[in-house]
Amino acid sequence: MSEIRPQRGLDEIRPYVPGKPIEEVKREYGLEDVIKLASNENPLGPSPKAVAALEKALQEVHLYPDGQGYYLRRAIADHLGVAPEQVVIGNGADGVIVQACLAYLDEGDEVVVGRSSFPVYDIYTHVMRSRLVKVPLRDYRLDLEGMAGAVTERTKIVFVCNPNNPTGTIVTRDEVEAFLKSVPERVLVIFDEAYYEFVESPEYPDTLRYIREGRRNVMVMRTFSKVYGLAGLRLGYGVAHPETLAPLWRVKEPFAVNRLAQIAGIAALGDEEFLRRSVEANRAGRRYLYGEFKRLRLFYVESHTNFVLVQIGPEAREVAERLLERGVIVRPCTGYGLPEFLRITVGSPEQNARLVAALEGVLAEMG
């Protein structure tokens, strides 16, 4: 019997595995109360202004959304100080990654990434039958000098996750400046800045300035999932020169960003009070986790995000499983090439305290 054969090269793809949903853990372990500190969601919930806008918009869900996202793109542009034609929207920042790969990668092209970075880059590089070039991190940070050195005649895209997921580290303004000087202008450099709102370091680069200055091989991606608390609506965007974005519009799904997401995104951009509270709560929660990890004598990587990478040891995956039994979901980092580490989202004060108590109990049990 003949068979329908999938695309060549799919065997190279390891599907993205998100953190277990709360409901699944409740069913699997017979628990009533479960907290999830695995997916870097906002413990304060969604932006209240976004929720109010959504409530008003529910009666219009029978209508297709604006495929071009005119009002949302204008709001993003006003917020960032760029032109609307320099903005593309996507079904999450993931959607922009997909658009960029579909638009620019040919079979045999090369994509340069950090060895321990966001795995969605890997997936769509393989989908396009392009070659992934992974550069080891240096002290848990992206090695931009090494990444520049990995660029060849076949390189088409370099993904720079800044802050990096899952390490939470940043590359600096000076490092980015030197990197862009050394990368050929035929190579598209995509800065994934999903967590940039949490960064308070004065050394963090203003990558949008390269776009404002007219540079065509720089794209900046951001999301509404983290600081604005809209992960369930899937809304992200990319910023670049209009001519750089033109191929993305050609491959974009007609209605990739739904009506509710667009309306919520516009409202969230105007919710400066919620943004401030989210950043302050995250700062305090991160400081608490640092102190507790020190007390437990666990190495951690200082983070510029709403998560912390902590070293457990060879038993990290088992520790994560035992935490599930106690109703606490965290993220093992084997899929990121860091098998001894867990990535832990900064939660509410109550969630953070519960996480620490559960972790301390599991470590004591395991000796």
DRENFI-397005 format. One record per atom (N, C-alpha, C): x, y, z. Coordinates in steps of 0.1 Angstrom, whole numbers, padded with zeros to 4 digits, always signed. Example, Ala and Ser with C-alpha at 12.3 -4.5 7.8 and 13.67 -1.06 7.14 Angstrom:
BEGIN
+0132-0057+0078
+0123-0045+0078
+0132-0033+0078
+0128-0022+0071
+0137-0011+0071
+0129+0000+0079
END
This chain:
BEGIN
+0008-0012+0000
+0000+0000+0000
+0009+0013+0000
+0006+0022-0009
+0014+0034-0009
+0010+0043+0003
+0020+0052+0007
+0018+0060+0018
+0020+0075+0015
+0014+0083+0022
+0016+0098+0020
+0028+0101+0028
+0038+0106+0022
+0051+0109+0028
+0052+0123+0033
+0057+0126+0045
+0058+0139+0050
+0070+0146+0043
+0072+0158+0046
+0083+0166+0040
+0096+0160+0044
+0106+0161+0036
+0119+0156+0039
+0125+0165+0050
+0132+0158+0059
+0139+0165+0070
+0131+0167+0083
+0118+0162+0083
+0111+0164+0096
+0116+0156+0107
+0124+0145+0104
+0130+0137+0114
+0140+0145+0123
+0145+0156+0117
+0154+0165+0124
+0147+0174+0134
+0134+0175+0134
+0127+0184+0142
+0123+0178+0155
+0126+0184+0166
+0121+0180+0179
+0110+0190+0182
+0097+0185+0183
+0086+0195+0185
+0088+0203+0198
+0084+0215+0198
+0084+0223+0210
+0075+0217+0221
+0080+0215+0233
+0072+0210+0244
+0070+0220+0254
+0058+0226+0255
+0056+0236+0265
+0055+0230+0279
+0054+0239+0290
+0052+0234+0303
+0038+0228+0304
+0037+0218+0313
+0024+0211+0314
+0013+0220+0318
+0001+0219+0312
-0010+0227+0317
-0014+0224+0331
-0020+0233+0338
-0024+0231+0352
-0035+0220+0352
-0044+0220+0343
-0055+0210+0344
-0050+0196+0342
-0040+0195+0333
-0034+0181+0331
-0027+0176+0343
-0020+0185+0351
-0013+0181+0363
-0024+0177+0374
-0034+0185+0374
-0045+0181+0384
-0051+0167+0381
-0053+0164+0368
-0059+0151+0365
-0049+0140+0368
-0036+0142+0364
-0026+0132+0365
-0023+0128+0379
-0023+0139+0388
-0018+0136+0401
-0029+0137+0412
-0042+0139+0407
-0053+0140+0416
-0052+0152+0426
-0048+0163+0421
-0046+0175+0429
-0057+0185+0426
-0060+0193+0437
-0069+0204+0435
-0063+0217+0433
-0051+0219+0439
-0044+0232+0439
-0030+0231+0432
-0029+0236+0420
-0016+0235+0413
-0012+0249+0409
+0001+0252+0410
+0006+0265+0404
+0016+0262+0393
+0016+0271+0383
+0025+0269+0372
+0035+0280+0371
+0048+0276+0373
+0059+0285+0372
+0069+0280+0362
+0063+0277+0350
+0071+0271+0339
+0071+0278+0326
+0061+0287+0324
+0059+0293+0311
+0061+0309+0311
+0066+0314+0322
+0069+0328+0323
+0057+0337+0321
+0046+0333+0326
+0033+0341+0326
+0033+0351+0337
+0025+0361+0335
+0024+0372+0345
+0016+0368+0357
+0021+0368+0369
+0013+0364+0380
+0002+0374+0384
+0003+0386+0379
-0007+0396+0381
-0019+0394+0372
-0018+0385+0363
-0029+0383+0353
-0027+0393+0341
-0038+0395+0334
-0037+0404+0322
-0039+0418+0326
-0035+0427+0317
-0037+0441+0318
-0052+0444+0320
-0056+0451+0331
-0070+0454+0333
-0076+0462+0322
-0069+0471+0316
-0074+0479+0305
-0077+0470+0293
-0068+0460+0291
-0071+0450+0280
-0083+0442+0283
-0085+0438+0295
-0097+0430+0299
-0110+0438+0296
-0110+0451+0300
-0121+0460+0298
-0124+0461+0283
-0114+0463+0275
-0116+0464+0261
-0121+0451+0255
-0117+0439+0260
-0121+0426+0255
-0136+0425+0258
-0140+0429+0270
-0154+0427+0274
-0163+0435+0264
-0159+0446+0260
-0167+0454+0250
-0167+0448+0236
-0156+0441+0233
-0155+0436+0219
-0161+0422+0217
-0165+0415+0227
-0170+0401+0226
-0181+0400+0216
-0190+0410+0215
-0201+0409+0206
-0197+0410+0191
-0185+0412+0189
-0180+0414+0175
-0172+0402+0170
-0171+0391+0177
-0163+0380+0173
-0168+0373+0161
-0180+0376+0157
-0184+0370+0144
-0178+0376+0132
-0171+0387+0134
-0165+0395+0123
-0150+0391+0122
-0146+0390+0109
-0131+0387+0107
-0123+0399+0112
-0111+0397+0117
-0102+0408+0121
-0097+0415+0109
-0091+0427+0111
-0084+0434+0101
-0071+0427+0098
-0070+0421+0087
-0058+0413+0083
-0045+0421+0084
-0045+0434+0082
-0034+0442+0082
-0031+0448+0096
-0041+0447+0105
-0039+0452+0118
-0036+0467+0119
-0043+0475+0111
-0040+0489+0109
-0039+0496+0122
-0049+0496+0131
-0050+0504+0143
-0039+0498+0153
-0038+0485+0154
-0028+0480+0163
-0014+0484+0159
-0011+0483+0146
+0002+0487+0141
+0005+0502+0143
-0005+0510+0142
-0004+0524+0144
-0001+0526+0159
-0008+0519+0168
-0006+0520+0182
+0009+0516+0186
+0013+0505+0181
+0027+0500+0183
+0037+0510+0179
+0035+0515+0166
+0044+0525+0161
+0045+0538+0169
+0033+0543+0174
+0033+0555+0182
+0041+0552+0195
+0039+0540+0201
+0045+0536+0213
+0060+0535+0212
+0065+0531+0201
+0079+0529+0199
+0087+0540+0192
+0079+0549+0186
+0085+0560+0179
+0090+0556+0165
+0083+0547+0158
+0086+0543+0145
+0074+0545+0136
+0075+0542+0123
+0063+0544+0114
+0055+0531+0114
+0042+0532+0111
+0034+0520+0111
+0038+0510+0100
+0044+0515+0089
+0048+0506+0078
+0061+0498+0082
+0067+0502+0094
+0078+0495+0099
+0074+0484+0109
+0061+0481+0110
+0056+0471+0120
+0049+0460+0113
+0051+0447+0116
+0044+0436+0112
+0039+0429+0125
+0027+0423+0124
+0021+0417+0136
+0020+0402+0133
+0020+0394+0144
+0020+0379+0143
+0012+0373+0154
+0009+0360+0152
+0002+0352+0162
+0013+0348+0172
+0015+0357+0181
+0026+0356+0191
+0039+0360+0183
+0050+0362+0191
+0063+0365+0185
+0067+0352+0177
+0062+0340+0181
+0065+0328+0173
+0060+0330+0159
+0048+0337+0157
+0043+0339+0144
+0052+0347+0135
+0059+0357+0141
+0068+0365+0134
+0081+0357+0130
+0085+0348+0139
+0096+0339+0136
+0093+0331+0124
+0081+0325+0124
+0077+0317+0112
+0076+0325+0099
+0071+0337+0100
+0070+0346+0088
+0084+0348+0083
+0093+0352+0092
+0107+0355+0088
+0114+0343+0081
+0112+0331+0087
+0118+0319+0081
+0112+0316+0067
+0099+0317+0066
+0092+0314+0054
+0096+0324+0043
+0098+0336+0047
+0101+0347+0038
+0116+0347+0033
+0125+0343+0041
+0139+0345+0038
+0147+0332+0036
+0143+0321+0041
+0152+0309+0041
+0149+0300+0029
+0160+0296+0022
+0160+0286+0012
+0167+0274+0017
+0165+0263+0010
+0172+0250+0013
+0187+0253+0012
+0194+0249+0023
+0208+0250+0022
+0213+0263+0029
+0205+0273+0031
+0209+0285+0038
+0213+0281+0053
+0220+0290+0059
+0224+0288+0073
+0218+0298+0082
+0215+0294+0094
+0209+0302+0105
+0218+0301+0117
+0223+0312+0122
+0231+0311+0134
+0223+0315+0147
+0225+0306+0157
+0218+0308+0170
+0227+0305+0181
+0223+0309+0193
+0230+0304+0205
+0226+0290+0208
+0236+0282+0214
+0233+0268+0216
+0222+0266+0226
+0221+0274+0236
+0210+0273+0246
+0202+0285+0245
+0192+0284+0236
+0183+0296+0233
+0170+0291+0229
+0161+0300+0225
+0147+0297+0222
+0146+0286+0211
+0140+0274+0213
+0141+0263+0204
+0132+0265+0191
+0123+0275+0191
+0114+0277+0180
+0123+0281+0168
+0134+0288+0170
+0143+0291+0159
+0148+0278+0152
+0151+0268+0160
+0156+0255+0154
+0145+0249+0146
+0133+0249+0151
+0122+0241+0144
+0120+0247+0130
+0119+0260+0129
+0115+0265+0115
+0127+0266+0106
+0139+0266+0112
+0151+0265+0103
+0150+0251+0096
+0147+0241+0104
+0146+0227+0098
+0135+0226+0089
+0123+0232+0092
+0112+0232+0083
+0116+0237+0069
+0124+0247+0069
+0128+0253+0056
+0140+0245+0050
+0144+0234+0056
+0156+0226+0052
+0168+0235+0051
+0169+0244+0060
+0181+0252+0062
+0190+0245+0073
+0202+0250+0073
+0212+0244+0083
+0213+0253+0095
+0212+0247+0107
+0213+0254+0119
+0228+0254+0124
+0233+0265+0127
+0247+0267+0133
+0246+0272+0147
+0249+0263+0157
+0247+0267+0171
+0261+0271+0177
+0261+0282+0183
+0273+0287+0189
+0272+0286+0204
+0282+0280+0211
+0281+0278+0226
+0280+0292+0233
+0273+0292+0244
+0272+0304+0252
+0285+0306+0260
+0288+0318+0264
+0299+0321+0272
+0294+0327+0285
+0297+0320+0296
+0292+0324+0310
+0277+0326+0309
+0270+0317+0303
+0255+0317+0302
+0250+0329+0294
+0258+0336+0286
+0254+0347+0278
+0257+0343+0263
+0249+0349+0254
+0252+0347+0240
+0266+0353+0237
+0273+0346+0229
+0287+0350+0225
+0286+0356+0211
+0283+0369+0211
+0281+0376+0198
+0294+0376+0190
+0305+0376+0196
+0318+0375+0188
+0318+0362+0181
+0315+0351+0188
+0315+0338+0183
+0304+0336+0172
+0293+0342+0174
+0282+0342+0164
+0286+0349+0151
+0293+0360+0153
+0297+0368+0141
+0307+0359+0133
+0316+0352+0141
+0326+0344+0135
+0320+0332+0128
+0308+0328+0132
+0301+0316+0125
+0294+0320+0112
+0293+0332+0109
+0287+0337+0097
+0295+0333+0085
+0289+0327+0075
+0296+0323+0062
+0288+0329+0051
+0293+0325+0039
+0286+0330+0026
+0272+0325+0026
+0268+0314+0033
+0255+0308+0032
+0246+0313+0043
+0251+0321+0052
+0243+0326+0064
+0232+0335+0059
+0220+0333+0063
+0209+0342+0059
+0203+0350+0071
+0202+0343+0083
+0196+0349+0095
+0205+0346+0107
+0206+0356+0116
+0211+0353+0129
+0201+0357+0139
+0197+0348+0148
+0187+0351+0159
+0195+0355+0171
+0192+0367+0177
+0198+0371+0189
+0187+0373+0200
+0186+0363+0209
+0176+0364+0219
+0181+0372+0231
+0176+0384+0233
+0181+0393+0242
+0170+0401+0250
+0168+0397+0263
+0174+0387+0271
+0173+0373+0266
+0182+0365+0269
+0182+0351+0263
+0173+0342+0272
+0166+0334+0265
+0157+0324+0271
+0164+0310+0268
+0168+0303+0278
+0164+0303+0292
+0173+0308+0302
+0184+0315+0299
+0194+0319+0309
+0191+0333+0315
+0183+0341+0308
+0179+0354+0314
+0190+0365+0313
+0201+0362+0306
+0212+0371+0305
+0210+0380+0293
+0218+0391+0293
+0217+0401+0281
+0231+0402+0275
+0230+0407+0262
+0242+0412+0256
+0241+0427+0256
+0252+0434+0256
+0252+0448+0259
+0252+0457+0246
+0250+0469+0249
+0250+0479+0238
+0263+0479+0230
+0274+0479+0237
+0287+0479+0230
+0289+0466+0222
+0285+0455+0228
+0286+0442+0221
+0278+0441+0208
+0266+0446+0209
+0257+0447+0197
+0263+0456+0186
+0268+0467+0191
+0274+0477+0181
+0285+0470+0173
+0294+0463+0181
+0306+0456+0174
+0301+0445+0165
+0291+0438+0170
+0285+0427+0163
+0280+0431+0149
+0271+0442+0149
+0265+0446+0137
+0275+0452+0127
+0286+0457+0132
+0297+0462+0123
+0304+0450+0116
+0304+0438+0123
+0311+0427+0117
+0303+0418+0109
+0289+0419+0109
+0280+0411+0102
+0277+0417+0088
+0278+0410+0077
+0275+0415+0064
+0260+0420+0063
+0258+0431+0056
+0244+0436+0055
+0235+0427+0047
+0240+0417+0041
+0231+0407+0034
+0225+0397+0044
+0230+0397+0057
+0225+0388+0067
+0215+0395+0076
+0203+0389+0077
+0193+0395+0086
+0195+0392+0100
+0197+0402+0109
+0199+0400+0123
+0185+0402+0130
+0180+0392+0137
+0167+0393+0143
+0169+0393+0158
+0166+0404+0165
+0167+0406+0179
+0154+0402+0185
+0153+0391+0193
+0141+0386+0199
+0141+0392+0213
+0133+0402+0216
+0133+0410+0228
+0120+0407+0236
+0116+0395+0237
+0103+0392+0244
+0102+0396+0258
+0114+0398+0265
+0114+0401+0279
+0120+0415+0281
+0121+0423+0271
+0128+0436+0273
+0122+0445+0283
+0109+0445+0285
+0103+0454+0295
+0108+0452+0309
+0114+0439+0312
+0119+0436+0325
+0133+0441+0327
+0140+0445+0317
+0154+0448+0318
+0156+0462+0323
+0164+0463+0333
+0167+0476+0339
+0182+0480+0338
+0190+0472+0331
+0204+0475+0330
+0206+0487+0320
+0214+0497+0324
+0217+0508+0314
+0226+0503+0302
+0231+0491+0303
+0239+0485+0292
+0231+0479+0281
+0217+0478+0284
+0209+0471+0274
+0208+0479+0261
+0209+0473+0249
+0210+0481+0237
+0196+0486+0233
+0196+0498+0226
+0184+0503+0220
+0185+0499+0205
+0180+0486+0202
+0182+0481+0189
+0173+0488+0179
+0162+0494+0184
+0153+0501+0174
+0159+0513+0168
+0170+0518+0174
+0176+0530+0167
+0183+0526+0154
+0187+0514+0152
+0193+0510+0139
+0182+0510+0129
+0170+0507+0133
+0158+0507+0123
+0154+0521+0120
+0154+0529+0130
+0151+0544+0128
+0161+0550+0119
+0173+0546+0120
+0184+0551+0112
+0184+0546+0098
+0175+0536+0095
+0174+0531+0081
+0181+0519+0078
+0187+0512+0088
+0194+0500+0086
+0184+0489+0082
+0187+0481+0071
+0177+0472+0065
+0179+0458+0070
+0190+0454+0076
+0192+0440+0080
+0190+0438+0095
+0183+0447+0101
+0179+0445+0116
+0164+0444+0117
+0160+0434+0125
+0146+0433+0129
+0145+0431+0144
+0135+0437+0150
+0133+0435+0164
+0119+0429+0167
+0119+0418+0175
+0106+0412+0178
+0103+0414+0192
+0090+0416+0195
+0086+0417+0209
+0072+0411+0210
+0067+0410+0222
+0054+0402+0225
+0046+0409+0235
+0033+0406+0235
+0024+0410+0246
+0022+0399+0256
+0028+0388+0255
+0026+0376+0263
+0031+0378+0277
+0042+0385+0279
+0049+0385+0292
+0044+0396+0301
+0050+0408+0299
+0047+0419+0309
+0032+0423+0308
+0026+0422+0297
+0012+0426+0295
+0002+0415+0299
+0007+0403+0301
-0002+0392+0306
-0012+0387+0296
-0009+0388+0283
-0018+0384+0272
-0014+0371+0265
-0007+0362+0272
-0001+0350+0265
-0012+0342+0258
-0024+0341+0264
-0035+0333+0259
-0041+0338+0246
-0038+0351+0243
-0043+0357+0231
-0034+0356+0219
-0021+0353+0221
-0011+0351+0211
-0009+0364+0202
-0001+0373+0207
+0001+0385+0200
+0015+0390+0201
+0022+0391+0190
+0036+0396+0189
+0037+0405+0177
+0049+0411+0176
+0051+0420+0165
+0066+0420+0161
+0069+0424+0149
+0083+0427+0145
+0084+0441+0139
+0096+0447+0141
+0098+0460+0136
+0111+0460+0127
+0110+0465+0115
+0121+0465+0106
+0118+0476+0095
+0128+0477+0086
+0126+0486+0075
+0114+0480+0066
+0106+0489+0060
+0094+0484+0053
+0098+0474+0042
+0110+0476+0035
+0114+0467+0025
+0118+0454+0030
+0123+0453+0042
+0127+0441+0049
+0114+0433+0053
+0104+0440+0057
+0091+0434+0061
+0083+0429+0049
+0085+0435+0037
+0076+0432+0026
+0075+0417+0023
+0086+0409+0023
+0084+0395+0021
+0076+0388+0032
+0077+0393+0044
+0069+0387+0055
+0054+0388+0053
+0050+0400+0047
+0036+0402+0044
+0031+0392+0033
+0040+0388+0025
+0036+0379+0014
+0033+0365+0019
+0039+0361+0030
+0037+0348+0035
+0029+0347+0047
+0025+0359+0052
+0017+0359+0064
+0003+0353+0062
-0002+0346+0072
-0016+0341+0071
-0026+0353+0070
-0037+0352+0062
-0045+0363+0060
-0051+0369+0073
-0055+0361+0083
-0061+0366+0095
-0053+0360+0107
-0040+0361+0107
-0032+0354+0117
-0034+0360+0131
-0038+0373+0132
-0040+0379+0146
-0054+0382+0147
-0061+0375+0157
-0075+0376+0158
-0080+0390+0163
-0093+0393+0161
-0098+0406+0165
-0096+0409+0180
-0099+0400+0189
-0097+0402+0203
-0083+0406+0207
-0073+0398+0201
-0059+0401+0204
-0056+0415+0200
-0060+0420+0188
-0057+0433+0183
-0063+0444+0193
-0075+0442+0197
-0082+0452+0205
-0075+0452+0219
-0072+0440+0224
-0065+0439+0237
-0051+0446+0237
-0044+0443+0226
-0031+0449+0224
-0030+0464+0225
-0040+0470+0218
-0041+0485+0217
-0043+0490+0232
-0052+0484+0239
-0055+0488+0252
-0044+0486+0262
-0037+0475+0260
-0026+0472+0269
-0014+0482+0268
-0012+0486+0256
-0001+0496+0254
-0004+0509+0262
-0016+0512+0264
-0019+0524+0272
-0020+0521+0287
-0017+0509+0292
-0018+0506+0306
-0005+0507+0313
+0000+0519+0314
+0013+0521+0320
+0014+0517+0335
+0003+0519+0342
+0002+0515+0356
+0004+0500+0358
-0002+0492+0349
-0001+0478+0350
+0014+0474+0347
+0019+0480+0337
+0033+0477+0333
+0042+0480+0345
+0040+0491+0351
+0049+0495+0363
+0047+0485+0374
+0035+0481+0377
+0033+0471+0388
+0039+0458+0385
+0038+0454+0372
+0043+0441+0368
+0058+0440+0369
+0065+0451+0365
+0080+0452+0367
+0084+0452+0381
+0077+0460+0389
+0080+0461+0404
+0078+0447+0411
+0067+0441+0408
+0064+0428+0414
+0075+0418+0410
+0079+0418+0398
+0089+0409+0393
+0102+0411+0399
+0106+0424+0401
+0118+0427+0407
+0119+0422+0421
+0108+0424+0429
+0108+0419+0443
+0108+0404+0443
+0100+0397+0435
+0100+0383+0435
+0113+0377+0431
+0119+0383+0421
+0132+0377+0417
+0143+0379+0428
+0142+0390+0435
+0151+0392+0447
+0149+0381+0458
+0136+0378+0460
+0133+0368+0470
+0138+0354+0466
+0136+0351+0453
+0141+0338+0449
+0157+0337+0450
+0163+0348+0446
+0178+0348+0448
+0182+0344+0462
+0176+0351+0472
+0179+0349+0486
+0176+0335+0490
+0165+0329+0485
+0162+0315+0489
+0171+0305+0482
+0175+0307+0470
+0184+0298+0463
+0198+0299+0470
+0202+0310+0474
+0215+0311+0482
+0214+0303+0495
+0203+0305+0502
+0201+0297+0514
+0202+0282+0512
+0196+0278+0501
+0196+0264+0497
+0209+0259+0491
+0218+0269+0489
+0231+0266+0483
+0230+0261+0469
+0221+0267+0461
+0219+0264+0447
+0225+0275+0439
+0232+0271+0429
+0237+0281+0419
+0226+0286+0410
+0225+0299+0408
+0215+0305+0398
+0222+0315+0390
+0216+0318+0378
+0221+0328+0369
+0213+0341+0371
+0220+0352+0374
+0213+0364+0376
+0205+0368+0363
+0193+0372+0365
+0183+0373+0354
+0179+0387+0351
+0176+0390+0339
+0170+0403+0335
+0156+0401+0330
+0150+0390+0334
+0137+0386+0329
+0127+0383+0341
+0116+0376+0338
+0107+0372+0348
+0108+0357+0351
+0120+0352+0349
+0124+0338+0353
+0138+0337+0358
+0141+0326+0365
+0155+0324+0370
+0159+0310+0366
+0171+0309+0361
+0177+0296+0358
+0185+0291+0370
+0182+0280+0375
+0188+0275+0388
+0193+0261+0385
+0206+0259+0390
+0212+0246+0388
+0209+0236+0399
+0203+0225+0396
+0199+0215+0406
+0209+0203+0406
+0214+0200+0394
+0224+0188+0393
+0218+0178+0383
+0225+0166+0382
+0220+0156+0373
+0206+0151+0375
+0201+0153+0388
+0187+0149+0391
+0177+0160+0388
+0180+0170+0380
+0171+0181+0378
+0157+0176+0373
+0157+0167+0363
+0144+0163+0358
+0136+0155+0368
+0142+0147+0377
+0135+0140+0387
+0130+0150+0397
+0137+0160+0401
+0133+0171+0410
+0120+0177+0404
+0120+0180+0391
+0108+0186+0385
+0096+0177+0386
+0098+0164+0384
+0087+0154+0385
+0082+0154+0399
+0091+0154+0409
+0086+0154+0423
+0079+0167+0427
+0083+0178+0421
+0076+0190+0423
+0062+0190+0417
+0060+0183+0406
+0047+0181+0400
+0038+0174+0410
+0043+0164+0417
+0035+0156+0427
+0030+0166+0439
+0038+0177+0441
+0034+0186+0451
+0026+0198+0445
+0022+0197+0432
+0014+0207+0426
+0022+0220+0422
+0035+0218+0418
+0043+0229+0414
+0049+0226+0400
+0046+0233+0390
+0051+0231+0377
+0062+0240+0374
+0074+0234+0371
+0086+0242+0366
+0091+0237+0353
+0101+0243+0348
+0105+0239+0334
+0119+0233+0335
+0120+0219+0332
+0133+0213+0330
+0140+0219+0318
+0153+0220+0317
+0160+0226+0306
+0168+0217+0298
+0164+0204+0298
+0171+0194+0289
+0170+0198+0275
+0158+0202+0271
+0156+0206+0257
+0164+0218+0252
+0169+0226+0262
+0177+0238+0259
+0192+0234+0260
+0195+0221+0262
+0209+0217+0263
+0215+0220+0277
+0206+0222+0287
+0211+0225+0301
+0204+0215+0310
+0208+0202+0310
+0200+0192+0317
+0201+0192+0332
+0211+0200+0337
+0212+0201+0352
+0204+0213+0358
+0197+0220+0349
+0190+0232+0353
+0175+0231+0353
+0168+0240+0361
+0154+0242+0360
+0152+0257+0357
+0143+0261+0349
+0139+0274+0347
+0126+0277+0354
+0127+0287+0363
+0115+0289+0373
+0110+0303+0371
+0097+0304+0367
+0091+0317+0366
+0090+0324+0379
+0091+0337+0379
+0089+0345+0391
+0074+0347+0393
+0068+0341+0403
+0054+0341+0406
+0050+0352+0415
+0038+0351+0421
+0033+0360+0431
+0041+0356+0444
+0041+0365+0455
+0048+0361+0467
+0043+0348+0473
+0030+0345+0472
+0025+0332+0477
+0031+0320+0468
+0031+0322+0455
+0036+0312+0447
+0051+0309+0449
+0058+0320+0450
+0072+0319+0452
+0076+0311+0465
+0068+0315+0476
+0070+0308+0489
+0067+0293+0488
+0056+0290+0481
+0052+0276+0479
+0063+0269+0471
+0068+0275+0460
+0078+0268+0452
+0090+0265+0461
+0095+0275+0469
+0107+0273+0477
+0104+0262+0487
+0093+0262+0494
+0090+0251+0504
+0090+0238+0497
+0083+0237+0485
+0083+0224+0478
+0096+0219+0474
+0104+0228+0468
+0118+0225+0464
+0127+0221+0475
+0126+0228+0486
+0134+0224+0498
+0130+0210+0503
+0117+0207+0503
+0112+0194+0507
+0117+0183+0498
+0116+0185+0485
+0121+0175+0475
+0135+0173+0477
+0143+0183+0478
+0158+0181+0479
+0161+0174+0492
+0154+0177+0503
+0156+0169+0515
+0153+0155+0514
+0142+0152+0507
+0138+0138+0504
+0149+0130+0497
+0154+0137+0487
+0164+0130+0478
+0178+0130+0484
+0179+0136+0496
+0192+0135+0502
+0203+0144+0496
END
